[in-house]
């Protein structure tokens, strides 16, 4: 079975998309601070 077929992987990808969507509305001043940290953390959980 490929890891991309696992429900947990699919849900983690949904979470990544949600994080990216939510952080896109953060202030520009947070672009390289909180936003990048949250996005990196979300993506690192899918690897």
mmCIF entry with sequence, helices, sheets and N, C-alpha, C, O atoms, coordinates in Angstrom:
data_MODEL
# 
_entry.id   MODEL 
# 
_entity.id                         1 
_entity.type                       polymer 
_entity.pdbx_number_of_molecules   1 
# 
_entity_poly.entity_id                      1 
_entity_poly.type                           'polypeptide(L)' 
_entity_poly.nstd_linkage                   no 
_entity_poly.nstd_monomer                   no 
_entity_poly.pdbx_seq_one_letter_code       
;(UNK)(UNK)(UNK)(UNK)(UNK)(UNK)(UNK)(UNK)(UNK)(UNK)(UNK)(UNK)(UNK)(UNK)(UNK)(UNK)
(UNK)(UNK)(UNK)(UNK)(UNK)(UNK)(UNK)(UNK)(UNK)(UNK)(UNK)(UNK)(UNK)(UNK)(UNK)(UNK)
(UNK)(UNK)(UNK)(UNK)(UNK)(UNK)(UNK)(UNK)(UNK)(UNK)(UNK)(UNK)(UNK)(UNK)(UNK)
;
_entity_poly.pdbx_seq_one_letter_code_can   XXXXXXXXXXXXXXXXXXXXXXXXXXXXXXXXXXXXXXXXXXXXXXX 
_entity_poly.pdbx_strand_id                 A 
# 
loop_
_entity_poly_seq.entity_id 
_entity_poly_seq.num 
_entity_poly_seq.mon_id 
_entity_poly_seq.hetero 
1 1  UNK n 
1 2  UNK n 
1 3  UNK n 
1 4  UNK n 
1 5  UNK n 
1 6  UNK n 
1 7  UNK n 
1 8  UNK n 
1 9  UNK n 
1 10 UNK n 
1 11 UNK n 
1 12 UNK n 
1 13 UNK n 
1 14 UNK n 
1 15 UNK n 
1 16 UNK n 
1 17 UNK n 
1 18 UNK n 
1 19 UNK n 
1 20 UNK n 
1 21 UNK n 
1 22 UNK n 
1 23 UNK n 
1 24 UNK n 
1 25 UNK n 
1 26 UNK n 
1 27 UNK n 
1 28 UNK n 
1 29 UNK n 
1 30 UNK n 
1 31 UNK n 
1 32 UNK n 
1 33 UNK n 
1 34 UNK n 
1 35 UNK n 
1 36 UNK n 
1 37 UNK n 
1 38 UNK n 
1 39 UNK n 
1 40 UNK n 
1 41 UNK n 
1 42 UNK n 
1 43 UNK n 
1 44 UNK n 
1 45 UNK n 
1 46 UNK n 
1 47 UNK n 
# 
_struct_asym.id          A 
_struct_asym.entity_id   1 
# 
loop_
_struct_conf.conf_type_id 
_struct_conf.id 
_struct_conf.pdbx_PDB_helix_id 
_struct_conf.beg_label_comp_id 
_struct_conf.beg_label_asym_id 
_struct_conf.beg_label_seq_id 
_struct_conf.pdbx_beg_PDB_ins_code 
_struct_conf.end_label_comp_id 
_struct_conf.end_label_asym_id 
_struct_conf.end_label_seq_id 
_struct_conf.pdbx_end_PDB_ins_code 
_struct_conf.beg_auth_comp_id 
_struct_conf.beg_auth_asym_id 
_struct_conf.beg_auth_seq_id 
_struct_conf.end_auth_comp_id 
_struct_conf.end_auth_asym_id 
_struct_conf.end_auth_seq_id 
_struct_conf.pdbx_PDB_helix_class 
_struct_conf.details 
_struct_conf.pdbx_PDB_helix_length 
HELX_P HELX_P1 AA1 UNK A 3  ? UNK A 5  ? UNK A 3  UNK A 5  5 ? 3  
HELX_P HELX_P2 AA2 UNK A 7  ? UNK A 23 ? UNK A 7  UNK A 23 1 ? 17 
HELX_P HELX_P3 AA3 UNK A 28 ? UNK A 30 ? UNK A 28 UNK A 30 5 ? 3  
HELX_P HELX_P4 AA4 UNK A 34 ? UNK A 44 ? UNK A 34 UNK A 44 1 ? 11 
# 
_struct_conf_type.id          HELX_P 
_struct_conf_type.criteria    ? 
_struct_conf_type.reference   ? 
# 
loop_
_atom_site.group_PDB 
_atom_site.id 
_atom_site.type_symbol 
_atom_site.label_atom_id 
_atom_site.label_alt_id 
_atom_site.label_comp_id 
_atom_site.label_asym_id 
_atom_site.label_entity_id 
_atom_site.label_seq_id 
_atom_site.pdbx_PDB_ins_code 
_atom_site.Cartn_x 
_atom_site.Cartn_y 
_atom_site.Cartn_z 
_atom_site.occupancy 
_atom_site.B_iso_or_equiv 
_atom_site.pdbx_formal_charge 
_atom_site.auth_seq_id 
_atom_site.auth_comp_id 
_atom_site.auth_asym_id 
_atom_site.auth_atom_id 
_atom_site.pdbx_PDB_model_num 
ATOM 1   N N  . UNK A 1 1  ? 0.844  -1.183 0.000  1.00 0.00 ? 1  UNK A N  1 
ATOM 2   C CA . UNK A 1 1  ? 0.000  0.000  0.000  1.00 0.00 ? 1  UNK A CA 1 
ATOM 3   C C  . UNK A 1 1  ? 0.891  1.248  0.000  1.00 0.00 ? 1  UNK A C  1 
ATOM 4   O O  . UNK A 1 1  ? 1.846  1.342  0.771  1.00 0.00 ? 1  UNK A O  1 
ATOM 5   N N  . UNK A 1 2  ? 0.574  2.166  -0.844 1.00 0.00 ? 2  UNK A N  1 
ATOM 6   C CA . UNK A 1 2  ? 1.284  3.438  -0.926 1.00 0.00 ? 2  UNK A CA 1 
ATOM 7   C C  . UNK A 1 2  ? 0.831  4.336  0.229  1.00 0.00 ? 2  UNK A C  1 
ATOM 8   O O  . UNK A 1 2  ? -0.342 4.317  0.604  1.00 0.00 ? 2  UNK A O  1 
ATOM 9   N N  . UNK A 1 3  ? 1.748  5.118  0.791  1.00 0.00 ? 3  UNK A N  1 
ATOM 10  C CA . UNK A 1 3  ? 1.401  5.972  1.925  1.00 0.00 ? 3  UNK A CA 1 
ATOM 11  C C  . UNK A 1 3  ? 0.323  6.995  1.578  1.00 0.00 ? 3  UNK A C  1 
ATOM 12  O O  . UNK A 1 3  ? -0.401 7.457  2.459  1.00 0.00 ? 3  UNK A O  1 
ATOM 13  N N  . UNK A 1 4  ? 0.217  7.343  0.320  1.00 0.00 ? 4  UNK A N  1 
ATOM 14  C CA . UNK A 1 4  ? -0.787 8.326  -0.097 1.00 0.00 ? 4  UNK A CA 1 
ATOM 15  C C  . UNK A 1 4  ? -2.204 7.756  -0.074 1.00 0.00 ? 4  UNK A C  1 
ATOM 16  O O  . UNK A 1 4  ? -3.171 8.499  -0.241 1.00 0.00 ? 4  UNK A O  1 
ATOM 17  N N  . UNK A 1 5  ? -2.331 6.480  0.127  1.00 0.00 ? 5  UNK A N  1 
ATOM 18  C CA . UNK A 1 5  ? -3.641 5.847  0.230  1.00 0.00 ? 5  UNK A CA 1 
ATOM 19  C C  . UNK A 1 5  ? -4.138 5.797  1.675  1.00 0.00 ? 5  UNK A C  1 
ATOM 20  O O  . UNK A 1 5  ? -5.301 5.473  1.919  1.00 0.00 ? 5  UNK A O  1 
ATOM 21  N N  . UNK A 1 6  ? -3.276 6.112  2.621  1.00 0.00 ? 6  UNK A N  1 
ATOM 22  C CA . UNK A 1 6  ? -3.647 6.056  4.032  1.00 0.00 ? 6  UNK A CA 1 
ATOM 23  C C  . UNK A 1 6  ? -4.530 7.241  4.412  1.00 0.00 ? 6  UNK A C  1 
ATOM 24  O O  . UNK A 1 6  ? -4.289 8.371  3.987  1.00 0.00 ? 6  UNK A O  1 
ATOM 25  N N  . UNK A 1 7  ? -5.555 6.968  5.218  1.00 0.00 ? 7  UNK A N  1 
ATOM 26  C CA . UNK A 1 7  ? -6.466 8.033  5.659  1.00 0.00 ? 7  UNK A CA 1 
ATOM 27  C C  . UNK A 1 7  ? -5.730 9.111  6.447  1.00 0.00 ? 7  UNK A C  1 
ATOM 28  O O  . UNK A 1 7  ? -6.016 10.299 6.300  1.00 0.00 ? 7  UNK A O  1 
ATOM 29  N N  . UNK A 1 8  ? -4.793 8.698  7.276  1.00 0.00 ? 8  UNK A N  1 
ATOM 30  C CA . UNK A 1 8  ? -4.060 9.676  8.094  1.00 0.00 ? 8  UNK A CA 1 
ATOM 31  C C  . UNK A 1 8  ? -3.256 10.623 7.210  1.00 0.00 ? 8  UNK A C  1 
ATOM 32  O O  . UNK A 1 8  ? -3.143 11.806 7.531  1.00 0.00 ? 8  UNK A O  1 
ATOM 33  N N  . UNK A 1 9  ? -2.701 10.138 6.116  1.00 0.00 ? 9  UNK A N  1 
ATOM 34  C CA . UNK A 1 9  ? -1.946 11.006 5.208  1.00 0.00 ? 9  UNK A CA 1 
ATOM 35  C C  . UNK A 1 9  ? -2.888 11.982 4.507  1.00 0.00 ? 9  UNK A C  1 
ATOM 36  O O  . UNK A 1 9  ? -2.571 13.162 4.355  1.00 0.00 ? 9  UNK A O  1 
ATOM 37  N N  . UNK A 1 10 ? -4.034 11.486 4.088  1.00 0.00 ? 10 UNK A N  1 
ATOM 38  C CA . UNK A 1 10 ? -5.023 12.351 3.422  1.00 0.00 ? 10 UNK A CA 1 
ATOM 39  C C  . UNK A 1 10 ? -5.488 13.462 4.358  1.00 0.00 ? 10 UNK A C  1 
ATOM 40  O O  . UNK A 1 10 ? -5.630 14.612 3.944  1.00 0.00 ? 10 UNK A O  1 
ATOM 41  N N  . UNK A 1 11 ? -5.725 13.112 5.619  1.00 0.00 ? 11 UNK A N  1 
ATOM 42  C CA . UNK A 1 11 ? -6.172 14.111 6.588  1.00 0.00 ? 11 UNK A CA 1 
ATOM 43  C C  . UNK A 1 11 ? -5.067 15.117 6.882  1.00 0.00 ? 11 UNK A C  1 
ATOM 44  O O  . UNK A 1 11 ? -5.344 16.299 7.085  1.00 0.00 ? 11 UNK A O  1 
ATOM 45  N N  . UNK A 1 12 ? -3.825 14.663 6.907  1.00 0.00 ? 12 UNK A N  1 
ATOM 46  C CA . UNK A 1 12 ? -2.719 15.593 7.149  1.00 0.00 ? 12 UNK A CA 1 
ATOM 47  C C  . UNK A 1 12 ? -2.580 16.572 5.992  1.00 0.00 ? 12 UNK A C  1 
ATOM 48  O O  . UNK A 1 12 ? -2.250 17.738 6.207  1.00 0.00 ? 12 UNK A O  1 
ATOM 49  N N  . UNK A 1 13 ? -2.826 16.119 4.780  1.00 0.00 ? 13 UNK A N  1 
ATOM 50  C CA . UNK A 1 13 ? -2.784 17.019 3.627  1.00 0.00 ? 13 UNK A CA 1 
ATOM 51  C C  . UNK A 1 13 ? -3.917 18.043 3.693  1.00 0.00 ? 13 UNK A C  1 
ATOM 52  O O  . UNK A 1 13 ? -3.737 19.201 3.316  1.00 0.00 ? 13 UNK A O  1 
ATOM 53  N N  . UNK A 1 14 ? -5.086 17.609 4.174  1.00 0.00 ? 14 UNK A N  1 
ATOM 54  C CA . UNK A 1 14 ? -6.191 18.550 4.375  1.00 0.00 ? 14 UNK A CA 1 
ATOM 55  C C  . UNK A 1 14 ? -5.802 19.619 5.399  1.00 0.00 ? 14 UNK A C  1 
ATOM 56  O O  . UNK A 1 14 ? -6.129 20.794 5.236  1.00 0.00 ? 14 UNK A O  1 
ATOM 57  N N  . UNK A 1 15 ? -5.100 19.196 6.456  1.00 0.00 ? 15 UNK A N  1 
ATOM 58  C CA . UNK A 1 15 ? -4.649 20.139 7.476  1.00 0.00 ? 15 UNK A CA 1 
ATOM 59  C C  . UNK A 1 15 ? -3.653 21.135 6.896  1.00 0.00 ? 15 UNK A C  1 
ATOM 60  O O  . UNK A 1 15 ? -3.716 22.324 7.207  1.00 0.00 ? 15 UNK A O  1 
ATOM 61  N N  . UNK A 1 16 ? -2.743 20.665 6.064  1.00 0.00 ? 16 UNK A N  1 
ATOM 62  C CA . UNK A 1 16 ? -1.775 21.564 5.424  1.00 0.00 ? 16 UNK A CA 1 
ATOM 63  C C  . UNK A 1 16 ? -2.507 22.612 4.590  1.00 0.00 ? 16 UNK A C  1 
ATOM 64  O O  . UNK A 1 16 ? -2.179 23.797 4.650  1.00 0.00 ? 16 UNK A O  1 
ATOM 65  N N  . UNK A 1 17 ? -3.482 22.183 3.824  1.00 0.00 ? 17 UNK A N  1 
ATOM 66  C CA . UNK A 1 17 ? -4.244 23.126 3.003  1.00 0.00 ? 17 UNK A CA 1 
ATOM 67  C C  . UNK A 1 17 ? -4.973 24.145 3.873  1.00 0.00 ? 17 UNK A C  1 
ATOM 68  O O  . UNK A 1 17 ? -5.027 25.327 3.534  1.00 0.00 ? 17 UNK A O  1 
ATOM 69  N N  . UNK A 1 18 ? -5.536 23.686 5.001  1.00 0.00 ? 18 UNK A N  1 
ATOM 70  C CA . UNK A 1 18 ? -6.230 24.588 5.914  1.00 0.00 ? 18 UNK A CA 1 
ATOM 71  C C  . UNK A 1 18 ? -5.259 25.601 6.517  1.00 0.00 ? 18 UNK A C  1 
ATOM 72  O O  . UNK A 1 18 ? -5.567 26.791 6.585  1.00 0.00 ? 18 UNK A O  1 
ATOM 73  N N  . UNK A 1 19 ? -4.098 25.136 6.953  1.00 0.00 ? 19 UNK A N  1 
ATOM 74  C CA . UNK A 1 19 ? -3.091 26.041 7.531  1.00 0.00 ? 19 UNK A CA 1 
ATOM 75  C C  . UNK A 1 19 ? -2.670 27.097 6.517  1.00 0.00 ? 19 UNK A C  1 
ATOM 76  O O  . UNK A 1 19 ? -2.578 28.279 6.848  1.00 0.00 ? 19 UNK A O  1 
ATOM 77  N N  . UNK A 1 20 ? -2.415 26.673 5.285  1.00 0.00 ? 20 UNK A N  1 
ATOM 78  C CA . UNK A 1 20 ? -2.021 27.633 4.251  1.00 0.00 ? 20 UNK A CA 1 
ATOM 79  C C  . UNK A 1 20 ? -3.131 28.645 3.999  1.00 0.00 ? 20 UNK A C  1 
ATOM 80  O O  . UNK A 1 20 ? -2.863 29.832 3.813  1.00 0.00 ? 20 UNK A O  1 
ATOM 81  N N  . UNK A 1 21 ? -4.361 28.185 3.991  1.00 0.00 ? 21 UNK A N  1 
ATOM 82  C CA . UNK A 1 21 ? -5.494 29.077 3.769  1.00 0.00 ? 21 UNK A CA 1 
ATOM 83  C C  . UNK A 1 21 ? -5.637 30.089 4.909  1.00 0.00 ? 21 UNK A C  1 
ATOM 84  O O  . UNK A 1 21 ? -5.820 31.284 4.675  1.00 0.00 ? 21 UNK A O  1 
ATOM 85  N N  . UNK A 1 22 ? -5.550 29.597 6.132  1.00 0.00 ? 22 UNK A N  1 
ATOM 86  C CA . UNK A 1 22 ? -5.696 30.483 7.290  1.00 0.00 ? 22 UNK A CA 1 
ATOM 87  C C  . UNK A 1 22 ? -4.548 31.484 7.397  1.00 0.00 ? 22 UNK A C  1 
ATOM 88  O O  . UNK A 1 22 ? -4.772 32.658 7.688  1.00 0.00 ? 22 UNK A O  1 
ATOM 89  N N  . UNK A 1 23 ? -3.335 31.028 7.165  1.00 0.00 ? 23 UNK A N  1 
ATOM 90  C CA . UNK A 1 23 ? -2.186 31.925 7.315  1.00 0.00 ? 23 UNK A CA 1 
ATOM 91  C C  . UNK A 1 23 ? -2.092 32.951 6.181  1.00 0.00 ? 23 UNK A C  1 
ATOM 92  O O  . UNK A 1 23 ? -1.389 33.953 6.312  1.00 0.00 ? 23 UNK A O  1 
ATOM 93  N N  . UNK A 1 24 ? -2.781 32.712 5.091  1.00 0.00 ? 24 UNK A N  1 
ATOM 94  C CA . UNK A 1 24 ? -2.743 33.695 3.999  1.00 0.00 ? 24 UNK A CA 1 
ATOM 95  C C  . UNK A 1 24 ? -3.443 34.991 4.398  1.00 0.00 ? 24 UNK A C  1 
ATOM 96  O O  . UNK A 1 24 ? -3.228 36.033 3.778  1.00 0.00 ? 24 UNK A O  1 
ATOM 97  N N  . UNK A 1 25 ? -4.284 34.926 5.436  1.00 0.00 ? 25 UNK A N  1 
ATOM 98  C CA . UNK A 1 25 ? -4.973 36.138 5.890  1.00 0.00 ? 25 UNK A CA 1 
ATOM 99  C C  . UNK A 1 25 ? -4.234 36.837 7.029  1.00 0.00 ? 25 UNK A C  1 
ATOM 100 O O  . UNK A 1 25 ? -4.707 37.860 7.524  1.00 0.00 ? 25 UNK A O  1 
ATOM 101 N N  . UNK A 1 26 ? -3.079 36.305 7.458  1.00 0.00 ? 26 UNK A N  1 
ATOM 102 C CA . UNK A 1 26 ? -2.282 36.935 8.502  1.00 0.00 ? 26 UNK A CA 1 
ATOM 103 C C  . UNK A 1 26 ? -1.683 38.233 7.964  1.00 0.00 ? 26 UNK A C  1 
ATOM 104 O O  . UNK A 1 26 ? -1.515 38.388 6.755  1.00 0.00 ? 26 UNK A O  1 
ATOM 105 N N  . UNK A 1 27 ? -1.365 39.155 8.852  1.00 0.00 ? 27 UNK A N  1 
ATOM 106 C CA . UNK A 1 27 ? -0.733 40.408 8.407  1.00 0.00 ? 27 UNK A CA 1 
ATOM 107 C C  . UNK A 1 27 ? 0.607  40.157 7.715  1.00 0.00 ? 27 UNK A C  1 
ATOM 108 O O  . UNK A 1 27 ? 1.292  39.177 8.009  1.00 0.00 ? 27 UNK A O  1 
ATOM 109 N N  . UNK A 1 28 ? 0.968  41.034 6.813  1.00 0.00 ? 28 UNK A N  1 
ATOM 110 C CA . UNK A 1 28 ? 2.222  40.893 6.076  1.00 0.00 ? 28 UNK A CA 1 
ATOM 111 C C  . UNK A 1 28 ? 3.417  40.895 7.029  1.00 0.00 ? 28 UNK A C  1 
ATOM 112 O O  . UNK A 1 28 ? 4.440  40.271 6.748  1.00 0.00 ? 28 UNK A O  1 
ATOM 113 N N  . UNK A 1 29 ? 3.289  41.590 8.145  1.00 0.00 ? 29 UNK A N  1 
ATOM 114 C CA . UNK A 1 29 ? 4.395  41.647 9.102  1.00 0.00 ? 29 UNK A CA 1 
ATOM 115 C C  . UNK A 1 29 ? 4.716  40.281 9.702  1.00 0.00 ? 29 UNK A C  1 
ATOM 116 O O  . UNK A 1 29 ? 5.805  40.080 10.241 1.00 0.00 ? 29 UNK A O  1 
ATOM 117 N N  . UNK A 1 30 ? 3.777  39.346 9.611  1.00 0.00 ? 30 UNK A N  1 
ATOM 118 C CA . UNK A 1 30 ? 3.989  37.994 10.125 1.00 0.00 ? 30 UNK A CA 1 
ATOM 119 C C  . UNK A 1 30 ? 4.410  37.008 9.039  1.00 0.00 ? 30 UNK A C  1 
ATOM 120 O O  . UNK A 1 30 ? 4.581  35.819 9.308  1.00 0.00 ? 30 UNK A O  1 
ATOM 121 N N  . UNK A 1 31 ? 4.574  37.497 7.829  1.00 0.00 ? 31 UNK A N  1 
ATOM 122 C CA . UNK A 1 31 ? 4.871  36.629 6.682  1.00 0.00 ? 31 UNK A CA 1 
ATOM 123 C C  . UNK A 1 31 ? 6.097  35.754 6.917  1.00 0.00 ? 31 UNK A C  1 
ATOM 124 O O  . UNK A 1 31 ? 6.090  34.576 6.558  1.00 0.00 ? 31 UNK A O  1 
ATOM 125 N N  . UNK A 1 32 ? 7.149  36.312 7.515  1.00 0.00 ? 32 UNK A N  1 
ATOM 126 C CA . UNK A 1 32 ? 8.384  35.550 7.707  1.00 0.00 ? 32 UNK A CA 1 
ATOM 127 C C  . UNK A 1 32 ? 8.544  35.074 9.140  1.00 0.00 ? 32 UNK A C  1 
ATOM 128 O O  . UNK A 1 32 ? 9.559  34.469 9.485  1.00 0.00 ? 32 UNK A O  1 
ATOM 129 N N  . UNK A 1 33 ? 7.560  35.340 9.968  1.00 0.00 ? 33 UNK A N  1 
ATOM 130 C CA . UNK A 1 33 ? 7.612  34.906 11.359 1.00 0.00 ? 33 UNK A CA 1 
ATOM 131 C C  . UNK A 1 33 ? 6.659  33.761 11.601 1.00 0.00 ? 33 UNK A C  1 
ATOM 132 O O  . UNK A 1 33 ? 6.935  32.611 11.262 1.00 0.00 ? 33 UNK A O  1 
ATOM 133 N N  . UNK A 1 34 ? 5.544  34.097 12.188 1.00 0.00 ? 34 UNK A N  1 
ATOM 134 C CA . UNK A 1 34 ? 4.555  33.095 12.576 1.00 0.00 ? 34 UNK A CA 1 
ATOM 135 C C  . UNK A 1 34 ? 4.030  32.297 11.379 1.00 0.00 ? 34 UNK A C  1 
ATOM 136 O O  . UNK A 1 34 ? 3.871  31.080 11.470 1.00 0.00 ? 34 UNK A O  1 
ATOM 137 N N  . UNK A 1 35 ? 3.766  32.960 10.282 1.00 0.00 ? 35 UNK A N  1 
ATOM 138 C CA . UNK A 1 35 ? 3.228  32.283 9.097  1.00 0.00 ? 35 UNK A CA 1 
ATOM 139 C C  . UNK A 1 35 ? 4.160  31.186 8.599  1.00 0.00 ? 35 UNK A C  1 
ATOM 140 O O  . UNK A 1 35 ? 3.726  30.056 8.378  1.00 0.00 ? 35 UNK A O  1 
ATOM 141 N N  . UNK A 1 36 ? 5.424  31.510 8.422  1.00 0.00 ? 36 UNK A N  1 
ATOM 142 C CA . UNK A 1 36 ? 6.357  30.508 7.898  1.00 0.00 ? 36 UNK A CA 1 
ATOM 143 C C  . UNK A 1 36 ? 6.571  29.373 8.886  1.00 0.00 ? 36 UNK A C  1 
ATOM 144 O O  . UNK A 1 36 ? 6.746  28.224 8.480  1.00 0.00 ? 36 UNK A O  1 
ATOM 145 N N  . UNK A 1 37 ? 6.559  29.680 10.180 1.00 0.00 ? 37 UNK A N  1 
ATOM 146 C CA . UNK A 1 37 ? 6.717  28.627 11.186 1.00 0.00 ? 37 UNK A CA 1 
ATOM 147 C C  . UNK A 1 37 ? 5.537  27.670 11.176 1.00 0.00 ? 37 UNK A C  1 
ATOM 148 O O  . UNK A 1 37 ? 5.718  26.455 11.255 1.00 0.00 ? 37 UNK A O  1 
ATOM 149 N N  . UNK A 1 38 ? 4.331  28.212 11.078 1.00 0.00 ? 38 UNK A N  1 
ATOM 150 C CA . UNK A 1 38 ? 3.136  27.358 11.064 1.00 0.00 ? 38 UNK A CA 1 
ATOM 151 C C  . UNK A 1 38 ? 3.096  26.495 9.805  1.00 0.00 ? 38 UNK A C  1 
ATOM 152 O O  . UNK A 1 38 ? 2.751  25.315 9.863  1.00 0.00 ? 38 UNK A O  1 
ATOM 153 N N  . UNK A 1 39 ? 3.447  27.088 8.679  1.00 0.00 ? 39 UNK A N  1 
ATOM 154 C CA . UNK A 1 39 ? 3.432  26.330 7.429  1.00 0.00 ? 39 UNK A CA 1 
ATOM 155 C C  . UNK A 1 39 ? 4.485  25.234 7.435  1.00 0.00 ? 39 UNK A C  1 
ATOM 156 O O  . UNK A 1 39 ? 4.226  24.115 6.994  1.00 0.00 ? 39 UNK A O  1 
ATOM 157 N N  . UNK A 1 40 ? 5.665  25.553 7.933  1.00 0.00 ? 40 UNK A N  1 
ATOM 158 C CA . UNK A 1 40 ? 6.726  24.545 8.007  1.00 0.00 ? 40 UNK A CA 1 
ATOM 159 C C  . UNK A 1 40 ? 6.345  23.396 8.920  1.00 0.00 ? 40 UNK A C  1 
ATOM 160 O O  . UNK A 1 40 ? 6.597  22.233 8.604  1.00 0.00 ? 40 UNK A O  1 
ATOM 161 N N  . UNK A 1 41 ? 5.740  23.718 10.049 1.00 0.00 ? 41 UNK A N  1 
ATOM 162 C CA . UNK A 1 41 ? 5.323  22.693 10.992 1.00 0.00 ? 41 UNK A CA 1 
ATOM 163 C C  . UNK A 1 41 ? 4.255  21.791 10.374 1.00 0.00 ? 41 UNK A C  1 
ATOM 164 O O  . UNK A 1 41 ? 4.290  20.573 10.553 1.00 0.00 ? 41 UNK A O  1 
ATOM 165 N N  . UNK A 1 42 ? 3.319  22.379 9.656  1.00 0.00 ? 42 UNK A N  1 
ATOM 166 C CA . UNK A 1 42 ? 2.252  21.584 9.037  1.00 0.00 ? 42 UNK A CA 1 
ATOM 167 C C  . UNK A 1 42 ? 2.811  20.643 7.984  1.00 0.00 ? 42 UNK A C  1 
ATOM 168 O O  . UNK A 1 42 ? 2.424  19.476 7.922  1.00 0.00 ? 42 UNK A O  1 
ATOM 169 N N  . UNK A 1 43 ? 3.714  21.142 7.162  1.00 0.00 ? 43 UNK A N  1 
ATOM 170 C CA . UNK A 1 43 ? 4.294  20.332 6.089  1.00 0.00 ? 43 UNK A CA 1 
ATOM 171 C C  . UNK A 1 43 ? 5.202  19.236 6.655  1.00 0.00 ? 43 UNK A C  1 
ATOM 172 O O  . UNK A 1 43 ? 5.224  18.120 6.136  1.00 0.00 ? 43 UNK A O  1 
ATOM 173 N N  . UNK A 1 44 ? 5.943  19.548 7.704  1.00 0.00 ? 44 UNK A N  1 
ATOM 174 C CA . UNK A 1 44 ? 6.875  18.554 8.258  1.00 0.00 ? 44 UNK A CA 1 
ATOM 175 C C  . UNK A 1 44 ? 6.146  17.352 8.828  1.00 0.00 ? 44 UNK A C  1 
ATOM 176 O O  . UNK A 1 44 ? 6.730  16.274 8.937  1.00 0.00 ? 44 UNK A O  1 
ATOM 177 N N  . UNK A 1 45 ? 4.896  17.515 9.191  1.00 0.00 ? 45 UNK A N  1 
ATOM 178 C CA . UNK A 1 45 ? 4.117  16.397 9.719  1.00 0.00 ? 45 UNK A CA 1 
ATOM 179 C C  . UNK A 1 45 ? 3.614  15.460 8.639  1.00 0.00 ? 45 UNK A C  1 
ATOM 180 O O  . UNK A 1 45 ? 3.124  14.374 8.949  1.00 0.00 ? 45 UNK A O  1 
ATOM 181 N N  . UNK A 1 46 ? 3.722  15.854 7.379  1.00 0.00 ? 46 UNK A N  1 
ATOM 182 C CA . UNK A 1 46 ? 3.235  15.003 6.296  1.00 0.00 ? 46 UNK A CA 1 
ATOM 183 C C  . UNK A 1 46 ? 4.350  14.183 5.667  1.00 0.00 ? 46 UNK A C  1 
ATOM 184 O O  . UNK A 1 46 ? 4.089  13.301 4.849  1.00 0.00 ? 46 UNK A O  1 
ATOM 185 N N  . UNK A 1 47 ? 5.571  14.464 6.038  1.00 0.00 ? 47 UNK A N  1 
ATOM 186 C CA . UNK A 1 47 ? 6.719  13.765 5.441  1.00 0.00 ? 47 UNK A CA 1 
ATOM 187 C C  . UNK A 1 47 ? 7.034  12.519 6.212  1.00 0.00 ? 47 UNK A C  1 
ATOM 188 O O  . UNK A 1 47 ? 7.967  11.796 5.864  1.00 0.00 ? 47 UNK A O  1 
# 
